[in-house]
Amino acid sequence: MKAKNFLVFQGDVESVASKTPKAFTNMFEHISNSKELEAEYEKLKLEMDTKSNDAIFNFQRKKGVIAERKEV
């Protein structure tokens, strides 16, 4: 962009400043086109949560096996 000047219509700054955090986030996501990636993000987040729970379960199981081994 080589433009150094731009117009801001009357009330635009005030309308953006008075938005709620949720509305501001939605506006920002619309401008950045990140809404298109929302489904993929949710899928990957669910996968991460599943793998995290699996890791915690395996760690607890490992601790149990070590405790059993010490007992024997």
N, CA, C, O and CB atoms as a CASP TS submission, in Angstrom:
PFRMAT TS
TARGET T0000
AUTHOR 0000-0000-0000
METHOD Language model
MODEL 1
PARENT N/A
ATOM      1  N   MET     1       0.830  -1.178   0.000  1.00  0.00           N
ATOM      2  CA  MET     1       0.000   0.000   0.000  1.00  0.00           C
ATOM      3  C   MET     1       0.877   1.245   0.000  1.00  0.00           C
ATOM      4  O   MET     1       1.751   1.419   0.850  1.00  0.00           O
ATOM      5  CB  MET     1      -0.946  -0.004   1.205  1.00  0.00           C
ATOM      6  N   LYS     2       0.622   2.082  -0.957  1.00  0.00           N
ATOM      7  CA  LYS     2       1.369   3.331  -1.018  1.00  0.00           C
ATOM      8  C   LYS     2       0.560   4.500  -0.489  1.00  0.00           C
ATOM      9  O   LYS     2       1.070   5.617  -0.394  1.00  0.00           O
ATOM     10  CB  LYS     2       1.802   3.611  -2.437  1.00  0.00           C
ATOM     11  N   ALA     3      -0.695   4.256  -0.142  1.00  0.00           N
ATOM     12  CA  ALA     3      -1.554   5.342   0.328  1.00  0.00           C
ATOM     13  C   ALA     3      -1.123   5.786   1.717  1.00  0.00           C
ATOM     14  O   ALA     3      -0.927   4.971   2.618  1.00  0.00           O
ATOM     15  CB  ALA     3      -3.032   4.904   0.340  1.00  0.00           C
ATOM     16  N   LYS     4      -0.981   7.083   1.866  1.00  0.00           N
ATOM     17  CA  LYS     4      -0.615   7.629   3.159  1.00  0.00           C
ATOM     18  C   LYS     4      -1.805   8.283   3.838  1.00  0.00           C
ATOM     19  O   LYS     4      -1.792   8.503   5.049  1.00  0.00           O
ATOM     20  CB  LYS     4       0.514   8.628   3.009  1.00  0.00           C
ATOM     21  N   ASN     5      -2.816   8.589   3.073  1.00  0.00           N
ATOM     22  CA  ASN     5      -4.015   9.224   3.607  1.00  0.00           C
ATOM     23  C   ASN     5      -5.195   8.276   3.429  1.00  0.00           C
ATOM     24  O   ASN     5      -5.257   7.526   2.455  1.00  0.00           O
ATOM     25  CB  ASN     5      -4.288  10.587   2.908  1.00  0.00           C
ATOM     26  N   PHE     6      -6.095   8.313   4.340  1.00  0.00           N
ATOM     27  CA  PHE     6      -7.297   7.514   4.219  1.00  0.00           C
ATOM     28  C   PHE     6      -8.428   8.210   4.962  1.00  0.00           C
ATOM     29  O   PHE     6      -8.198   9.070   5.812  1.00  0.00           O
ATOM     30  CB  PHE     6      -7.071   6.085   4.763  1.00  0.00           C
ATOM     31  N   LEU     7      -9.634   7.827   4.631  1.00  0.00           N
ATOM     32  CA  LEU     7     -10.804   8.434   5.249  1.00  0.00           C
ATOM     33  C   LEU     7     -11.373   7.503   6.306  1.00  0.00           C
ATOM     34  O   LEU     7     -11.444   6.288   6.125  1.00  0.00           O
ATOM     35  CB  LEU     7     -11.869   8.766   4.193  1.00  0.00           C
ATOM     36  N   VAL     8     -11.771   8.101   7.401  1.00  0.00           N
ATOM     37  CA  VAL     8     -12.497   7.369   8.431  1.00  0.00           C
ATOM     38  C   VAL     8     -13.819   8.102   8.583  1.00  0.00           C
ATOM     39  O   VAL     8     -13.857   9.281   8.938  1.00  0.00           O
ATOM     40  CB  VAL     8     -11.688   7.285   9.809  1.00  0.00           C
ATOM     41  N   PHE     9     -14.898   7.389   8.311  1.00  0.00           N
ATOM     42  CA  PHE     9     -16.202   8.012   8.354  1.00  0.00           C
ATOM     43  C   PHE     9     -16.593   8.357   9.788  1.00  0.00           C
ATOM     44  O   PHE     9     -16.157   7.726  10.751  1.00  0.00           O
ATOM     45  CB  PHE     9     -17.242   7.099   7.724  1.00  0.00           C
ATOM     46  N   GLN    10     -17.425   9.375   9.888  1.00  0.00           N
ATOM     47  CA  GLN    10     -17.849   9.878  11.187  1.00  0.00           C
ATOM     48  C   GLN    10     -18.556   8.772  11.960  1.00  0.00           C
ATOM     49  O   GLN    10     -19.494   8.158  11.451  1.00  0.00           O
ATOM     50  CB  GLN    10     -18.771  11.107  11.026  1.00  0.00           C
ATOM     51  N   GLY    11     -18.119   8.520  13.164  1.00  0.00           N
ATOM     52  CA  GLY    11     -18.751   7.521  14.015  1.00  0.00           C
ATOM     53  C   GLY    11     -18.115   6.141  13.935  1.00  0.00           C
ATOM     54  O   GLY    11     -18.398   5.298  14.787  1.00  0.00           O
ATOM     55  N   ASP    12     -17.271   5.877  12.948  1.00  0.00           N
ATOM     56  CA  ASP    12     -16.669   4.545  12.814  1.00  0.00           C
ATOM     57  C   ASP    12     -15.743   4.227  13.985  1.00  0.00           C
ATOM     58  O   ASP    12     -15.795   3.123  14.528  1.00  0.00           O
ATOM     59  CB  ASP    12     -15.895   4.444  11.499  1.00  0.00           C
ATOM     60  N   VAL    13     -14.916   5.159  14.371  1.00  0.00           N
ATOM     61  CA  VAL    13     -13.981   4.919  15.472  1.00  0.00           C
ATOM     62  C   VAL    13     -14.756   4.687  16.764  1.00  0.00           C
ATOM     63  O   VAL    13     -14.436   3.788  17.540  1.00  0.00           O
ATOM     64  CB  VAL    13     -12.998   6.109  15.634  1.00  0.00           C
ATOM     65  N   GLU    14     -15.770   5.501  16.981  1.00  0.00           N
ATOM     66  CA  GLU    14     -16.577   5.362  18.195  1.00  0.00           C
ATOM     67  C   GLU    14     -17.341   4.039  18.206  1.00  0.00           C
ATOM     68  O   GLU    14     -17.474   3.406  19.253  1.00  0.00           O
ATOM     69  CB  GLU    14     -17.558   6.534  18.318  1.00  0.00           C
ATOM     70  N   SER    15     -17.843   3.622  17.041  1.00  0.00           N
ATOM     71  CA  SER    15     -18.592   2.362  16.999  1.00  0.00           C
ATOM     72  C   SER    15     -17.675   1.167  17.270  1.00  0.00           C
ATOM     73  O   SER    15     -18.094   0.200  17.906  1.00  0.00           O
ATOM     74  CB  SER    15     -19.285   2.197  15.635  1.00  0.00           C
ATOM     75  N   VAL    16     -16.442   1.225  16.798  1.00  0.00           N
ATOM     76  CA  VAL    16     -15.497   0.143  17.061  1.00  0.00           C
ATOM     77  C   VAL    16     -15.088   0.153  18.532  1.00  0.00           C
ATOM     78  O   VAL    16     -14.968  -0.905  19.151  1.00  0.00           O
ATOM     79  CB  VAL    16     -14.251   0.272  16.152  1.00  0.00           C
ATOM     80  N   ALA    17     -14.878   1.326  19.085  1.00  0.00           N
ATOM     81  CA  ALA    17     -14.439   1.436  20.473  1.00  0.00           C
ATOM     82  C   ALA    17     -15.523   1.010  21.455  1.00  0.00           C
ATOM     83  O   ALA    17     -15.216   0.566  22.562  1.00  0.00           O
ATOM     84  CB  ALA    17     -14.012   2.857  20.771  1.00  0.00           C
ATOM     85  N   SER    18     -16.783   1.140  21.064  1.00  0.00           N
ATOM     86  CA  SER    18     -17.870   0.811  21.991  1.00  0.00           C
ATOM     87  C   SER    18     -18.338  -0.636  21.868  1.00  0.00           C
ATOM     88  O   SER    18     -19.281  -1.033  22.552  1.00  0.00           O
ATOM     89  CB  SER    18     -19.040   1.737  21.759  1.00  0.00           C
ATOM     90  N   LYS    19     -17.708  -1.421  21.021  1.00  0.00           N
ATOM     91  CA  LYS    19     -18.103  -2.834  20.860  1.00  0.00           C
ATOM     92  C   LYS    19     -17.728  -3.640  22.100  1.00  0.00           C
ATOM     93  O   LYS    19     -16.774  -3.321  22.810  1.00  0.00           O
ATOM     94  CB  LYS    19     -17.433  -3.450  19.604  1.00  0.00           C
ATOM     95  N   THR    20     -18.501  -4.686  22.338  1.00  0.00           N
ATOM     96  CA  THR    20     -18.172  -5.610  23.413  1.00  0.00           C
ATOM     97  C   THR    20     -16.967  -6.439  22.978  1.00  0.00           C
ATOM     98  O   THR    20     -16.681  -6.517  21.783  1.00  0.00           O
ATOM     99  CB  THR    20     -19.390  -6.526  23.768  1.00  0.00           C
ATOM    100  N   PRO    21     -16.262  -7.053  23.910  1.00  0.00           N
ATOM    101  CA  PRO    21     -15.110  -7.876  23.519  1.00  0.00           C
ATOM    102  C   PRO    21     -15.477  -8.993  22.535  1.00  0.00           C
ATOM    103  O   PRO    21     -14.713  -9.294  21.618  1.00  0.00           O
ATOM    104  CB  PRO    21     -14.474  -8.485  24.756  1.00  0.00           C
ATOM    105  N   LYS    22     -16.643  -9.599  22.730  1.00  0.00           N
ATOM    106  CA  LYS    22     -17.076 -10.673  21.822  1.00  0.00           C
ATOM    107  C   LYS    22     -17.324 -10.121  20.416  1.00  0.00           C
ATOM    108  O   LYS    22     -16.903 -10.729  19.432  1.00  0.00           O
ATOM    109  CB  LYS    22     -18.359 -11.358  22.360  1.00  0.00           C
ATOM    110  N   ALA    23     -18.001  -8.979  20.316  1.00  0.00           N
ATOM    111  CA  ALA    23     -18.271  -8.366  19.018  1.00  0.00           C
ATOM    112  C   ALA    23     -16.975  -7.904  18.357  1.00  0.00           C
ATOM    113  O   ALA    23     -16.815  -8.033  17.143  1.00  0.00           O
ATOM    114  CB  ALA    23     -19.239  -7.181  19.174  1.00  0.00           C
ATOM    115  N   PHE    24     -16.054  -7.368  19.148  1.00  0.00           N
ATOM    116  CA  PHE    24     -14.764  -6.935  18.614  1.00  0.00           C
ATOM    117  C   PHE    24     -13.993  -8.126  18.051  1.00  0.00           C
ATOM    118  O   PHE    24     -13.382  -8.033  16.986  1.00  0.00           O
ATOM    119  CB  PHE    24     -13.935  -6.229  19.706  1.00  0.00           C
ATOM    120  N   THR    25     -14.027  -9.245  18.772  1.00  0.00           N
ATOM    121  CA  THR    25     -13.353 -10.453  18.292  1.00  0.00           C
ATOM    122  C   THR    25     -13.974 -10.938  16.994  1.00  0.00           C
ATOM    123  O   THR    25     -13.257 -11.293  16.059  1.00  0.00           O
ATOM    124  CB  THR    25     -13.413 -11.560  19.348  1.00  0.00           C
ATOM    125  N   ASN    26     -15.300 -10.956  16.927  1.00  0.00           N
ATOM    126  CA  ASN    26     -15.979 -11.382  15.697  1.00  0.00           C
ATOM    127  C   ASN    26     -15.620 -10.471  14.524  1.00  0.00           C
ATOM    128  O   ASN    26     -15.410 -10.954  13.412  1.00  0.00           O
ATOM    129  CB  ASN    26     -17.503 -11.394  15.903  1.00  0.00           C
ATOM    130  N   MET    27     -15.547  -9.159  14.759  1.00  0.00           N
ATOM    131  CA  MET    27     -15.180  -8.222  13.710  1.00  0.00           C
ATOM    132  C   MET    27     -13.745  -8.486  13.245  1.00  0.00           C
ATOM    133  O   MET    27     -13.472  -8.506  12.044  1.00  0.00           O
ATOM    134  CB  MET    27     -15.332  -6.769  14.204  1.00  0.00           C
ATOM    135  N   PHE    28     -12.837  -8.686  14.190  1.00  0.00           N
ATOM    136  CA  PHE    28     -11.443  -8.950  13.838  1.00  0.00           C
ATOM    137  C   PHE    28     -11.311 -10.255  13.056  1.00  0.00           C
ATOM    138  O   PHE    28     -10.556 -10.317  12.086  1.00  0.00           O
ATOM    139  CB  PHE    28     -10.575  -9.003  15.100  1.00  0.00           C
ATOM    140  N   GLU    29     -12.038 -11.303  13.468  1.00  0.00           N
ATOM    141  CA  GLU    29     -11.991 -12.580  12.750  1.00  0.00           C
ATOM    142  C   GLU    29     -12.565 -12.441  11.346  1.00  0.00           C
ATOM    143  O   GLU    29     -12.083 -13.084  10.414  1.00  0.00           O
ATOM    144  CB  GLU    29     -12.756 -13.660  13.524  1.00  0.00           C
ATOM    145  N   HIS    30     -13.581 -11.614  11.187  1.00  0.00           N
ATOM    146  CA  HIS    30     -14.158 -11.386   9.862  1.00  0.00           C
ATOM    147  C   HIS    30     -13.154 -10.667   8.963  1.00  0.00           C
ATOM    148  O   HIS    30     -12.998 -11.025   7.796  1.00  0.00           O
ATOM    149  CB  HIS    30     -15.465 -10.569   9.970  1.00  0.00           C
ATOM    150  N   ILE    31     -12.479  -9.663   9.496  1.00  0.00           N
ATOM    151  CA  ILE    31     -11.502  -8.904   8.711  1.00  0.00           C
ATOM    152  C   ILE    31     -10.318  -9.778   8.316  1.00  0.00           C
ATOM    153  O   ILE    31      -9.827  -9.686   7.191  1.00  0.00           O
ATOM    154  CB  ILE    31     -11.014  -7.683   9.500  1.00  0.00           C
ATOM    155  N   SER    32      -9.856 -10.624   9.230  1.00  0.00           N
ATOM    156  CA  SER    32      -8.666 -11.437   8.961  1.00  0.00           C
ATOM    157  C   SER    32      -8.985 -12.760   8.270  1.00  0.00           C
ATOM    158  O   SER    32      -8.073 -13.525   7.953  1.00  0.00           O
ATOM    159  CB  SER    32      -7.938 -11.713  10.250  1.00  0.00           C
ATOM    160  N   ASN    33     -10.257 -13.038   8.033  1.00  0.00           N
ATOM    161  CA  ASN    33     -10.714 -14.278   7.389  1.00  0.00           C
ATOM    162  C   ASN    33     -10.340 -15.529   8.178  1.00  0.00           C
ATOM    163  O   ASN    33     -10.193 -16.603   7.595  1.00  0.00           O
ATOM    164  CB  ASN    33     -10.136 -14.376   5.993  1.00  0.00           C
ATOM    165  N   SER    34     -10.187 -15.408   9.474  1.00  0.00           N
ATOM    166  CA  SER    34      -9.858 -16.575  10.279  1.00  0.00           C
ATOM    167  C   SER    34     -11.089 -17.434  10.560  1.00  0.00           C
ATOM    168  O   SER    34     -10.956 -18.558  11.044  1.00  0.00           O
ATOM    169  CB  SER    34      -9.217 -16.143  11.586  1.00  0.00           C
ATOM    170  N   LYS    35     -12.274 -16.927  10.269  1.00  0.00           N
ATOM    171  CA  LYS    35     -13.498 -17.717  10.441  1.00  0.00           C
ATOM    172  C   LYS    35     -13.480 -18.945   9.538  1.00  0.00           C
ATOM    173  O   LYS    35     -14.080 -19.969   9.865  1.00  0.00           O
ATOM    174  CB  LYS    35     -14.742 -16.861  10.142  1.00  0.00           C
ATOM    175  N   GLU    36     -12.791 -18.844   8.402  1.00  0.00           N
ATOM    176  CA  GLU    36     -12.715 -19.961   7.466  1.00  0.00           C
ATOM    177  C   GLU    36     -11.983 -21.148   8.075  1.00  0.00           C
ATOM    178  O   GLU    36     -12.242 -22.291   7.699  1.00  0.00           O
ATOM    179  CB  GLU    36     -12.023 -19.527   6.181  1.00  0.00           C
ATOM    180  N   LEU    37     -11.080 -20.896   9.000  1.00  0.00           N
ATOM    181  CA  LEU    37     -10.276 -21.961   9.596  1.00  0.00           C
ATOM    182  C   LEU    37     -10.843 -22.456  10.921  1.00  0.00           C
ATOM    183  O   LEU    37     -10.229 -23.296  11.579  1.00  0.00           O
ATOM    184  CB  LEU    37      -8.862 -21.479   9.801  1.00  0.00           C
ATOM    185  N   GLU    38     -12.001 -21.950  11.319  1.00  0.00           N
ATOM    186  CA  GLU    38     -12.566 -22.282  12.627  1.00  0.00           C
ATOM    187  C   GLU    38     -12.854 -23.776  12.772  1.00  0.00           C
ATOM    188  O   GLU    38     -12.567 -24.353  13.820  1.00  0.00           O
ATOM    189  CB  GLU    38     -13.841 -21.490  12.857  1.00  0.00           C
ATOM    190  N   ALA    39     -13.417 -24.416  11.742  1.00  0.00           N
ATOM    191  CA  ALA    39     -13.741 -25.838  11.811  1.00  0.00           C
ATOM    192  C   ALA    39     -12.473 -26.676  11.978  1.00  0.00           C
ATOM    193  O   ALA    39     -12.441 -27.601  12.791  1.00  0.00           O
ATOM    194  CB  ALA    39     -14.507 -26.275  10.550  1.00  0.00           C
ATOM    195  N   GLU    40     -11.440 -26.358  11.220  1.00  0.00           N
ATOM    196  CA  GLU    40     -10.180 -27.100  11.324  1.00  0.00           C
ATOM    197  C   GLU    40      -9.546 -26.893  12.695  1.00  0.00           C
ATOM    198  O   GLU    40      -8.998 -27.829  13.278  1.00  0.00           O
ATOM    199  CB  GLU    40      -9.203 -26.665  10.216  1.00  0.00           C
ATOM    200  N   TYR    41      -9.621 -25.667  13.209  1.00  0.00           N
ATOM    201  CA  TYR    41      -9.074 -25.374  14.531  1.00  0.00           C
ATOM    202  C   TYR    41      -9.782 -26.192  15.595  1.00  0.00           C
ATOM    203  O   TYR    41      -9.131 -26.766  16.468  1.00  0.00           O
ATOM    204  CB  TYR    41      -9.192 -23.880  14.846  1.00  0.00           C
ATOM    205  N   GLU    42     -11.107 -26.255  15.538  1.00  0.00           N
ATOM    206  CA  GLU    42     -11.872 -27.021  16.532  1.00  0.00           C
ATOM    207  C   GLU    42     -11.523 -28.507  16.457  1.00  0.00           C
ATOM    208  O   GLU    42     -11.399 -29.174  17.484  1.00  0.00           O
ATOM    209  CB  GLU    42     -13.390 -26.820  16.320  1.00  0.00           C
ATOM    210  N   LYS    43     -11.366 -29.023  15.231  1.00  0.00           N
ATOM    211  CA  LYS    43     -11.006 -30.436  15.059  1.00  0.00           C
ATOM    212  C   LYS    43      -9.629 -30.720  15.663  1.00  0.00           C
ATOM    213  O   LYS    43      -9.450 -31.712  16.371  1.00  0.00           O
ATOM    214  CB  LYS    43     -11.020 -30.819  13.559  1.00  0.00           C
ATOM    215  N   LEU    44      -8.665 -29.854  15.385  1.00  0.00           N
ATOM    216  CA  LEU    44      -7.317 -30.046  15.908  1.00  0.00           C
ATOM    217  C   LEU    44      -7.262 -29.854  17.418  1.00  0.00           C
ATOM    218  O   LEU    44      -6.488 -30.524  18.102  1.00  0.00           O
ATOM    219  CB  LEU    44      -6.353 -29.089  15.231  1.00  0.00           C
ATOM    220  N   LYS    45      -8.077 -28.944  17.941  1.00  0.00           N
ATOM    221  CA  LYS    45      -8.124 -28.743  19.385  1.00  0.00           C
ATOM    222  C   LYS    45      -8.683 -29.985  20.075  1.00  0.00           C
ATOM    223  O   LYS    45      -8.172 -30.399  21.115  1.00  0.00           O
ATOM    224  CB  LYS    45      -8.973 -27.506  19.734  1.00  0.00           C
ATOM    225  N   LEU    46      -9.724 -30.578  19.503  1.00  0.00           N
ATOM    226  CA  LEU    46     -10.291 -31.808  20.060  1.00  0.00           C
ATOM    227  C   LEU    46      -9.265 -32.935  20.027  1.00  0.00           C
ATOM    228  O   LEU    46      -9.151 -33.703  20.982  1.00  0.00           O
ATOM    229  CB  LEU    46     -11.558 -32.219  19.288  1.00  0.00           C
ATOM    230  N   GLU    47      -8.522 -33.034  18.932  1.00  0.00           N
ATOM    231  CA  GLU    47      -7.472 -34.052  18.812  1.00  0.00           C
ATOM    232  C   GLU    47      -6.379 -33.827  19.849  1.00  0.00           C
ATOM    233  O   GLU    47      -5.887 -34.785  20.446  1.00  0.00           O
ATOM    234  CB  GLU    47      -6.868 -34.040  17.398  1.00  0.00           C
ATOM    235  N   MET    48      -5.996 -32.574  20.068  1.00  0.00           N
ATOM    236  CA  MET    48      -4.972 -32.256  21.063  1.00  0.00           C
ATOM    237  C   MET    48      -5.452 -32.628  22.470  1.00  0.00           C
ATOM    238  O   MET    48      -4.698 -33.200  23.257  1.00  0.00           O
ATOM    239  CB  MET    48      -4.606 -30.757  20.999  1.00  0.00           C
ATOM    240  N   ASP    49      -6.709 -32.300  22.779  1.00  0.00           N
ATOM    241  CA  ASP    49      -7.255 -32.640  24.085  1.00  0.00           C
ATOM    242  C   ASP    49      -7.284 -34.148  24.304  1.00  0.00           C
ATOM    243  O   ASP    49      -6.969 -34.626  25.394  1.00  0.00           O
ATOM    244  CB  ASP    49      -8.653 -32.066  24.234  1.00  0.00           C
ATOM    245  N   THR    50      -7.658 -34.890  23.278  1.00  0.00           N
ATOM    246  CA  THR    50      -7.693 -36.347  23.365  1.00  0.00           C
ATOM    247  C   THR    50      -6.295 -36.905  23.631  1.00  0.00           C
ATOM    248  O   THR    50      -6.113 -37.765  24.493  1.00  0.00           O
ATOM    249  CB  THR    50      -8.271 -36.950  22.073  1.00  0.00           C
ATOM    250  N   LYS    51      -5.317 -36.409  22.884  1.00  0.00           N
ATOM    251  CA  LYS    51      -3.945 -36.902  23.062  1.00  0.00           C
ATOM    252  C   LYS    51      -3.380 -36.499  24.417  1.00  0.00           C
ATOM    253  O   LYS    51      -2.607 -37.246  25.018  1.00  0.00           O
ATOM    254  CB  LYS    51      -3.041 -36.374  21.947  1.00  0.00           C
ATOM    255  N   SER    52      -3.760 -35.331  24.893  1.00  0.00           N
ATOM    256  CA  SER    52      -3.316 -34.884  26.210  1.00  0.00           C
ATOM    257  C   SER    52      -3.891 -35.794  27.294  1.00  0.00           C
ATOM    258  O   SER    52      -3.181 -36.181  28.223  1.00  0.00           O
ATOM    259  CB  SER    52      -3.733 -33.418  26.457  1.00  0.00           C
ATOM    260  N   ASN    53      -5.170 -36.133  27.178  1.00  0.00           N
ATOM    261  CA  ASN    53      -5.786 -37.043  28.147  1.00  0.00           C
ATOM    262  C   ASN    53      -5.150 -38.425  28.086  1.00  0.00           C
ATOM    263  O   ASN    53      -4.969 -39.069  29.120  1.00  0.00           O
ATOM    264  CB  ASN    53      -7.292 -37.151  27.898  1.00  0.00           C
ATOM    265  N   ASP    54      -4.809 -38.886  26.887  1.00  0.00           N
ATOM    266  CA  ASP    54      -4.133 -40.176  26.741  1.00  0.00           C
ATOM    267  C   ASP    54      -2.761 -40.144  27.420  1.00  0.00           C
ATOM    268  O   ASP    54      -2.367 -41.109  28.076  1.00  0.00           O
ATOM    269  CB  ASP    54      -3.983 -40.541  25.247  1.00  0.00           C
ATOM    270  N   ALA    55      -2.039 -39.035  27.263  1.00  0.00           N
ATOM    271  CA  ALA    55      -0.715 -38.916  27.875  1.00  0.00           C
ATOM    272  C   ALA    55      -0.830 -38.925  29.398  1.00  0.00           C
ATOM    273  O   ALA    55      -0.017 -39.554  30.075  1.00  0.00           O
ATOM    274  CB  ALA    55      -0.010 -37.628  27.400  1.00  0.00           C
ATOM    275  N   ILE    56      -1.826 -38.236  29.936  1.00  0.00           N
ATOM    276  CA  ILE    56      -2.025 -38.221  31.387  1.00  0.00           C
ATOM    277  C   ILE    56      -2.363 -39.618  31.880  1.00  0.00           C
ATOM    278  O   ILE    56      -1.833 -40.063  32.899  1.00  0.00           O
ATOM    279  CB  ILE    56      -3.142 -37.228  31.780  1.00  0.00           C
ATOM    280  N   PHE    57      -3.245 -40.318  31.163  1.00  0.00           N
ATOM    281  CA  PHE    57      -3.620 -41.677  31.539  1.00  0.00           C
ATOM    282  C   PHE    57      -2.407 -42.594  31.524  1.00  0.00           C
ATOM    283  O   PHE    57      -2.213 -43.379  32.452  1.00  0.00           O
ATOM    284  CB  PHE    57      -4.701 -42.215  30.599  1.00  0.00           C
ATOM    285  N   ASN    58      -1.578 -42.503  30.469  1.00  0.00           N
ATOM    286  CA  ASN    58      -0.394 -43.356  30.377  1.00  0.00           C
ATOM    287  C   ASN    58       0.610 -43.044  31.483  1.00  0.00           C
ATOM    288  O   ASN    58       1.257 -43.953  32.003  1.00  0.00           O
ATOM    289  CB  ASN    58       0.268 -43.193  29.011  1.00  0.00           C
ATOM    290  N   PHE    59       0.749 -41.771  31.848  1.00  0.00           N
ATOM    291  CA  PHE    59       1.654 -41.395  32.928  1.00  0.00           C
ATOM    292  C   PHE    59       1.166 -41.978  34.259  1.00  0.00           C
ATOM    293  O   PHE    59       1.962 -42.498  35.041  1.00  0.00           O
ATOM    294  CB  PHE    59       1.775 -39.856  33.022  1.00  0.00           C
ATOM    295  N   GLN    60      -0.143 -41.889  34.513  1.00  0.00           N
ATOM    296  CA  GLN    60      -0.701 -42.449  35.742  1.00  0.00           C
ATOM    297  C   GLN    60      -0.517 -43.970  35.778  1.00  0.00           C
ATOM    298  O   GLN    60      -0.199 -44.544  36.820  1.00  0.00           O
ATOM    299  CB  GLN    60      -2.195 -42.088  35.865  1.00  0.00           C
ATOM    300  N   ARG    61      -0.721 -44.609  34.625  1.00  0.00           N
ATOM    301  CA  ARG    61      -0.540 -46.060  34.545  1.00  0.00           C
ATOM    302  C   ARG    61       0.918 -46.432  34.808  1.00  0.00           C
ATOM    303  O   ARG    61       1.202 -47.423  35.480  1.00  0.00           O
ATOM    304  CB  ARG    61      -0.985 -46.587  33.164  1.00  0.00           C
ATOM    305  N   LYS    62       1.846 -45.622  34.267  1.00  0.00           N
ATOM    306  CA  LYS    62       3.271 -45.872  34.474  1.00  0.00           C
ATOM    307  C   LYS    62       3.618 -45.757  35.958  1.00  0.00           C
ATOM    308  O   LYS    62       4.359 -46.583  36.490  1.00  0.00           O
ATOM    309  CB  LYS    62       4.124 -44.886  33.642  1.00  0.00           C
ATOM    310  N   LYS    63       3.079 -44.725  36.628  1.00  0.00           N
ATOM    311  CA  LYS    63       3.322 -44.566  38.058  1.00  0.00           C
ATOM    312  C   LYS    63       2.787 -45.765  38.838  1.00  0.00           C
ATOM    313  O   LYS    63       3.418 -46.230  39.788  1.00  0.00           O
ATOM    314  CB  LYS    63       2.679 -43.270  38.568  1.00  0.00           C
ATOM    315  N   GLY    64       1.606 -46.266  38.425  1.00  0.00           N
ATOM    316  CA  GLY    64       1.026 -47.433  39.091  1.00  0.00           C
ATOM    317  C   GLY    64       1.884 -48.666  38.910  1.00  0.00           C
ATOM    318  O   GLY    64       2.079 -49.433  39.853  1.00  0.00           O
ATOM    319  N   VAL    65       2.396 -48.863  37.715  1.00  0.00           N
ATOM    320  CA  VAL    65       3.246 -50.027  37.444  1.00  0.00           C
ATOM    321  C   VAL    65       4.534 -49.941  38.244  1.00  0.00           C
ATOM    322  O   VAL    65       5.004 -50.947  38.774  1.00  0.00           O
ATOM    323  CB  VAL    65       3.560 -50.135  35.943  1.00  0.00           C
ATOM    324  N   ILE    66       5.113 -48.738  38.337  1.00  0.00           N
ATOM    325  CA  ILE    66       6.344 -48.564  39.125  1.00  0.00           C
ATOM    326  C   ILE    66       6.091 -48.849  40.589  1.00  0.00           C
ATOM    327  O   ILE    66       6.907 -49.490  41.252  1.00  0.00           O
ATOM    328  CB  ILE    66       6.900 -47.146  38.960  1.00  0.00           C
ATOM    329  N   ALA    67       4.959 -48.373  41.099  1.00  0.00           N
ATOM    330  CA  ALA    67       4.625 -48.625  42.507  1.00  0.00           C
ATOM    331  C   ALA    67       4.408 -50.111  42.755  1.00  0.00           C
ATOM    332  O   ALA    67       4.840 -50.650  43.773  1.00  0.00           O
ATOM    333  CB  ALA    67       3.370 -47.835  42.915  1.00  0.00           C
ATOM    334  N   GLU    68       3.725 -50.777  41.802  1.00  0.00           N
ATOM    335  CA  GLU    68       3.530 -52.242  41.914  1.00  0.00           C
ATOM    336  C   GLU    68       4.864 -52.965  41.910  1.00  0.00           C
ATOM    337  O   GLU    68       5.087 -53.897  42.683  1.00  0.00           O
ATOM    338  CB  GLU    68       2.647 -52.770  40.760  1.00  0.00           C
ATOM    339  N   ARG    69       5.745 -52.522  41.029  1.00  0.00           N
ATOM    340  CA  ARG    69       7.054 -53.177  40.909  1.00  0.00           C
ATOM    341  C   ARG    69       7.845 -53.033  42.215  1.00  0.00           C
ATOM    342  O   ARG    69       8.493 -53.980  42.661  1.00  0.00           O
ATOM    343  CB  ARG    69       7.858 -52.575  39.723  1.00  0.00           C
ATOM    344  N   LYS    70       7.788 -51.840  42.822  1.00  0.00           N
ATOM    345  CA  LYS    70       8.484 -51.640  44.094  1.00  0.00           C
ATOM    346  C   LYS    70       7.892 -52.509  45.178  1.00  0.00           C
ATOM    347  O   LYS    70       8.613 -53.004  46.044  1.00  0.00           O
ATOM    348  CB  LYS    70       8.428 -50.177  44.515  1.00  0.00           C
ATOM    349  N   GLU    71       6.578 -52.701  45.137  1.00  0.00           N
ATOM    350  CA  GLU    71       5.901 -53.511  46.142  1.00  0.00           C
ATOM    351  C   GLU    71       6.309 -54.961  46.043  1.00  0.00           C
ATOM    352  O   GLU    71       6.470 -55.646  47.053  1.00  0.00           O
ATOM    353  CB  GLU    71       4.401 -53.387  46.001  1.00  0.00           C
ATOM    354  N   VAL    72       6.476 -55.425  44.814  1.00  0.00           N
ATOM    355  CA  VAL    72       6.860 -56.825  44.598  1.00  0.00           C
ATOM    356  C   VAL    72       8.303 -56.991  45.001  1.00  0.00           C
ATOM    357  O   VAL    72       8.848 -58.090  44.906  1.00  0.00           O
ATOM    358  CB  VAL    72       6.648 -57.259  43.119  1.00  0.00           C
TER
END
